[in-house]
Amino acid sequence: MRSPVMQEAFVVKPVSHLDSYRRHTRAEAPPVPDLGDPWEARLVRPDGPDLHLVHRWNQAPHVAAFWRRAWTVQQWERRLGEHLAGDDVRPLLVGWHGRPVIYAELYRAARDALAQCYPARPHDLGLNLAVGELALTDRGLVRSLLPRLTDALFEADPHCTRVVVEPDVRDVRAIRSFEAGGFVAADEIMLSGKLALLMVCKR
């Protein structure tokens, strides 16, 4: 049963020919957002320092506890290469004052398993964020970044009307940061390996 918030966030309307067309429209790859100083976002390179940084961050206990991606370097190299070769997911390094501080994955929610849990539109963007260094957590980085990031995504993709996130329900730190950054809880959903809280930021 959907929560009242879920009903408000995702109102089911009668299907029109236009709605039917939109469900079958395929959006292009997620955009790399232009964040402006002191932030910057760029694609992760699937080798060299970027690869080893992403690998190290995902080995960190505070990240691995909820992301469950403490994979080998070879696994990360393969995953990043697949993402960059396709158009569903864009792996990003987000920098603050010239220093990489956040690993992010920006994806088309309609082409993800998440689409089985809510009525995803073709241009909906999904977002995963991880602050790699434990010393940089609880310093307001994510809640400071999010309004600028969502604004940049809406500007880069005029057809996008929603950005969604799905933190683990136990990840209170992440949920509070998303709330402070403009996201609203919609419903609890079951994804592979976790009970998640679906949260939405509308245009």
Stockholm file with secondary structure:
# STOCKHOLM 1.0

chainA/1-203         MRSPVMQEAFVVKPVSHLDSYRRHTRAEAPPVPDLGDPWEARLVRPDGPDLHLVHRWNQAPHVAAFWRRAWTVQQWERRLGEHLAGDDVRPLLVGWHGRPVIYAELYRAARDALAQCYPARPHDLGLNLAVGELALTDRGLVRSLLPRLTDALFEADPHCTRVVVEPDVRDVRAIRSFEAGGFVAADEIMLSGKLALLMVCKR
#=GR chainA/1-203 SS CCCHHHHHHSCCCCCCHHHHHHHHCCCCCCCCCCCCTTEEEEECCSSHHHHHHHHHHHHSHHHHHHHCCCCCHHHHHHHHHHHHHSSSEEEEEEEETTEEEEEEEEEEGGGSGGGGTSCCCTTCEEEEEEECCGGGTTSSHHHHHHHHHHHHHHHHCTTCCEEEECCBTTCHHHHHHHHHTTCEEEEEEEETTEEEEEEEEEC
#=GC SS_cons         CCCHHHHHHSCCCCCCHHHHHHHHCCCCCCCCCCCCTTEEEEECCSSHHHHHHHHHHHHSHHHHHHHCCCCCHHHHHHHHHHHHHSSSEEEEEEEETTEEEEEEEEEEGGGSGGGGTSCCCTTCEEEEEEECCGGGTTSSHHHHHHHHHHHHHHHHCTTCCEEEECCBTTCHHHHHHHHHTTCEEEEEEEETTEEEEEEEEEC
//
